[in-house]
Amino acid sequence: MNSLFRVAAAAALISCCSAAFAGPEADSQLATAIMSNDVEMTRTALDAGADINGDLGEGRTPLITAVMARKPVAVKALLEQGADPNRSAGGAIGNAVTAAFFAMNGTALTGRTDEPDPRQQAEALNVLRLVAAKRPDCNVLVSRGPTRVTALMMAAEAGVPEAVKILLEAGASPNVANDGKYTALHYAVGRPPVWSQASSADRVQIVKLLLAAGAQRDRKGADGLDVIERAKRGGDQALVETLSAR
């Protein structure tokens, strides 16, 4: 009896030690699988004990890592395996929704590059779509310079109508304001960033999407301007006319 007990205890100890050693190795394998966009390797790593919501560095979960790296196959696989899109990396990254606007995915999504690639933007939009389909919190504010912004604010400022549509359909509120009292509508009608590839028609479409979702035109930012006054300062008459129409 004592012999059987000792064998069982030894087996349990070996099992615990194996799990302890398997964790870091499995996490490393999972990180490799994500960057390779490899579904089978992702599943193997998770089966080996990788933490699907663990920290792969700087507070970034496997899902956030896949999102930022623009790896739609890995994003889909992780979500199907139960990855939490609301788990936050904090600071400037936030959850998986806001993470889509940073690093490789963010560059392709917003067109913040000298040579925008439609194929890469479509891939980046698909990453955002996959995450948004899980209905995570789309109103998270993340740090950017001296202020904070939501994913919807970033999409509106960049002038990407499809990203704005995806976020609104996933529950993003057009009336969430940041520390400067600015909403997504303020970002949509202000002077576009120098890197923005968006046309006036893109921005008009975004304004229409936001208004249809209930965006308030009379909200004033810290500069004391409402959105019509802000659009006039930006010099886009098409936006002024869209906002003035009732």
Residue pairs with C-beta under 8 A, 6 or more apart in sequence:
19 49
22 48
22 49
23 49
23 50
23 51
25 48
26 45
26 46
26 48
26 49
26 50
27 45
27 50
27 51
27 54
27 56
29 41
29 44
29 45
29 48
29 50
30 42
30 45
30 46
30 50
30 56
30 62
31 56
31 62
31 65
32 41
33 41
33 42
33 44
33 45
33 74
34 42
34 62
34 65
34 66
34 69
34 71
34 74
34 78
35 69
35 71
37 71
37 72
37 73
37 74
38 73
38 74
39 73
39 74
39 77
42 74
42 77
42 78
42 81
43 77
43 81
46 52
46 81
50 62
51 62
52 61
52 62
52 63
52 78
52 81
52 82
52 83
53 61
53 62
53 63
53 83
53 84
53 87
54 61
54 62
55 61
56 62
56 65
57 65
58 89
58 93
59 88
59 89
59 90
59 91
59 93
60 68
60 89
60 93
60 99
61 83
61 84
61 87
61 89
61 96
62 78
62 83
63 75
63 78
63 79
63 83
63 84
63 85
63 87
63 96
63 131
64 87
64 89
64 93
64 95
64 96
64 99
66 74
66 75
66 78
66 127
67 75
67 96
67 99
67 100
67 105
67 127
67 131
68 93
68 99
68 100
68 102
68 103
68 104
68 105
68 106
69 103
69 104
69 105
70 103
70 104
70 105
70 108
70 120
70 123
70 124
70 127
71 127
72 123
72 126
72 127
72 130
75 127
75 130
75 131
76 130
79 85
79 130
79 131
79 134
83 96
85 95
85 96
85 97
85 131
85 134
85 136
86 95
86 96
86 136
86 137
87 95
87 96
88 94
88 95
88 140
89 95
89 99
91 142
91 143
92 102
92 142
92 143
92 144
93 99
93 102
93 142
94 140
94 141
94 142
95 136
95 137
95 140
96 131
96 136
97 128
97 131
97 132
97 136
97 137
97 138
97 140
97 151
97 167
97 170
98 140
98 142
98 150
98 151
98 154
99 105
100 106
100 109
100 124
100 127
100 128
100 131
100 151
101 109
101 110
101 151
101 154
101 155
105 124
105 127
105 128
106 112
106 124
107 113
108 116
108 117
108 120
108 121
108 123
108 124
109 121
109 124
109 125
109 127
109 128
109 158
109 160
109 163
110 154
110 155
110 158
110 160
110 196
111 121
111 158
111 160
111 195
111 196
111 197
111 198
112 158
112 193
112 195
112 196
113 195
116 197
125 160
125 162
125 163
125 166
128 163
128 166
128 167
129 166
132 138
132 166
132 167
132 169
132 170
133 170
135 170
135 171
136 170
138 150
138 151
138 152
138 167
138 170
138 171
138 172
138 173
139 150
139 152
139 171
139 172
139 173
139 176
140 150
140 151
141 148
141 149
141 150
141 176
141 178
142 148
142 149
142 150
144 154
147 178
147 179
147 180
147 182
148 178
148 179
149 157
149 178
149 187
150 172
150 176
150 178
150 184
151 163
151 167
151 172
152 164
152 167
152 168
152 172
152 173
152 174
152 176
152 184
153 178
153 182
153 183
153 184
153 187
154 187
155 163
155 164
155 167
155 184
155 206
156 164
156 184
156 185
156 187
156 188
156 206
156 210
157 187
157 188
157 190
157 192
157 193
157 196
158 193
158 196
158 198
159 188
159 192
159 196
159 197
159 198
159 199
159 202
159 203
159 206
160 198
160 202
160 206
161 202
161 205
161 206
161 209
164 184
164 188
164 206
164 209
164 210
165 209
168 174
168 209
168 210
168 213
172 184
174 183
174 184
174 185
174 210
174 213
174 214
174 215
174 216
175 183
175 214
175 215
175 216
175 219
176 183
176 184
177 183
177 219
180 221
180 222
181 219
181 220
181 221
181 222
182 221
182 222
183 215
183 216
183 219
184 210
184 215
185 207
185 210
185 211
185 215
185 216
185 217
185 219
185 227
186 219
186 221
186 227
186 230
188 203
188 206
188 207
188 210
188 239
189 203
189 207
189 227
189 230
189 231
189 234
189 236
189 239
189 243
190 230
190 231
190 233
190 234
191 233
191 234
191 235
192 198
192 203
192 234
200 236
200 238
200 239
201 238
203 236
203 238
203 239
204 238
204 239
204 242
207 239
207 242
207 243
208 242
211 217
211 242
211 243
217 226
217 227
217 228
217 243
218 226
219 226
219 227
220 226
221 230
223 230
225 233
227 243
228 240
228 243
228 244
231 239
231 240
231 243
232 240
